[in-house]
Amino acid sequence: MIAQIEKRDGPDRRTYTMHTLKNCALAPRRMHGRRTLDRKFPVLDRFDSGVIVLAVALMILSILDSVFTLMIISRGGSEANPFMDMLLQYSVWAFVGFKMLLTGIPAIVLTATGNLKLFGRYRARSVLAALVGLYLGLMGYHWYLLHLSSL
């Protein structure tokens, strides 16, 4: 039997260009890494529908959080986070824009790295699910505060 010679022992010859990004966006193929390095640091270009649902839910909940926060403030409440309160004093658009950025970037990163284990323990998709759960709890707290302010 003839031994197979592994031809992939050298450096990774793959290159990533704008053409690669376009192909990944228009015709995604990768749901799991094939090579060892890809499995260690997987960035996907085709996503599990459950991860997409979690990312969209996170963004919707972030929008609702902004709306409810502004409603509570209009009824005499205040923003608990000093930095966000400073942004709110500057401009409502700065407050909402920064909040969307603060939620959107992690949603994109956690979606793209859905199979990556964070801290060697938790998959990125699990962290995304935990964030959605935390936001749902925050929505309950907002509902409670809005209920109190209407009494």
C-alpha positions in Angstrom: 0.0 0.0 0.0 1.4 3.4 -0.9 1.4 6.0 1.8 -0.5 9.2 1.1 1.5 12.4 1.4 -0.3 15.3 3.1 0.0 18.3 0.9 -1.5 20.7 3.4 1.5 20.9 5.8 2.6 24.3 4.6 1.0 27.7 5.4 -2.6 28.3 4.5 -2.7 29.5 0.9 -6.3 30.7 0.9 -6.8 34.4 0.4 -9.8 36.5 1.3 -10.8 39.4 -0.9 -13.9 41.4 -1.6 -14.8 38.7 -4.2 -14.8 36.1 -1.4 -17.1 38.3 0.7 -19.4 38.8 -2.3 -19.6 35.0 -2.9 -20.2 34.3 0.8 -23.1 36.8 0.8 -24.7 35.7 -2.4 -24.1 32.0 -2.4 -23.2 30.9 1.1 -21.9 27.3 1.5 -20.2 27.0 4.8 -22.2 25.8 7.9 -19.3 24.0 9.5 -15.5 24.2 9.2 -13.8 21.5 7.3 -10.1 22.0 8.3 -8.9 21.8 11.9 -8.1 25.5 12.0 -11.6 26.3 10.6 -13.2 24.2 13.4 -11.1 26.0 16.0 -12.0 29.5 14.8 -15.1 29.0 12.7 -16.7 31.9 10.9 -19.7 30.8 9.0 -21.2 32.2 5.9 -24.4 30.1 6.0 -26.3 30.2 9.3 -28.7 27.9 11.2 -32.2 29.4 11.1 -32.4 29.2 14.9 -29.3 31.5 15.2 -30.9 34.0 12.8 -34.1 34.0 14.8 -32.1 34.7 18.0 -30.2 37.6 16.4 -33.4 39.2 15.0 -35.2 38.7 18.3 -32.2 40.4 20.1 -32.4 43.4 17.8 -36.2 43.6 18.2 -35.9 43.4 22.0 -33.3 46.1 21.9 -35.6 48.4 19.9 -38.4 47.7 22.4 -36.0 48.4 25.3 -35.2 51.8 23.8 -38.9 52.6 23.2 -39.9 51.5 26.7 -37.0 53.4 28.3 -38.1 56.6 26.5 -41.7 56.0 27.6 -40.7 55.5 31.2 -38.5 58.7 31.1 -41.4 60.6 29.6 -43.5 59.5 32.6 -41.0 60.8 35.1 -38.5 58.0 35.3 -34.7 58.2 34.7 -32.1 56.2 32.9 -30.1 54.0 35.4 -27.0 53.7 33.3 -24.9 57.0 33.7 -23.3 56.8 30.3 -26.6 56.1 28.5 -28.1 59.0 30.5 -25.4 61.3 29.3 -26.1 60.2 25.7 -29.8 60.8 26.3 -29.2 64.3 27.6 -27.2 65.0 24.4 -29.7 63.6 22.0 -32.4 60.9 21.7 -30.9 59.8 18.4 -27.4 59.4 20.0 -29.0 57.3 22.7 -30.9 55.0 20.3 -28.1 54.8 17.8 -25.5 53.8 20.3 -27.9 51.3 21.8 -28.5 49.7 18.4 -24.8 49.6 17.8 -24.1 48.1 21.2 -26.6 45.4 20.4 -26.1 45.0 16.7 -22.3 44.4 16.7 -22.5 41.5 19.2 -25.5 40.0 17.4 -23.6 40.0 14.1 -20.4 38.6 15.7 -22.2 35.9 17.7 -24.2 34.9 14.6 -21.1 34.7 12.4 -19.2 32.6 15.0 -22.2 30.5 16.1 -20.2 27.3 16.6 -17.2 29.0 18.3 -16.7 28.1 22.0 -16.2 31.1 24.1 -14.0 30.7 27.1 -13.6 27.1 25.9 -17.0 26.3 27.3 -20.0 28.1 25.8 -20.9 28.2 22.1 -21.5 31.6 20.7 -25.1 30.7 19.9 -25.7 29.8 23.5 -24.5 33.3 24.5 -26.9 34.8 22.0 -29.7 32.8 23.5 -28.7 33.9 27.0 -28.7 37.6 25.8 -32.3 37.1 24.4 -33.3 35.7 27.7 -31.8 38.6 29.6 -33.6 41.0 27.3 -36.9 39.2 27.9 -36.4 39.6 31.6 -35.7 43.3 31.0 -39.0 43.6 29.0 -40.8 42.2 32.1 -39.2 44.8 34.3 -40.1 47.6 31.8 -43.7 46.3 31.7 -43.7 46.4 35.5 -42.4 50.0 35.6 -44.9 51.1 32.9 -47.7 49.5 34.9 -46.6 51.3 38.1 -46.4 54.7 36.3 -50.0 54.3 35.0 -51.5 53.9 38.5 
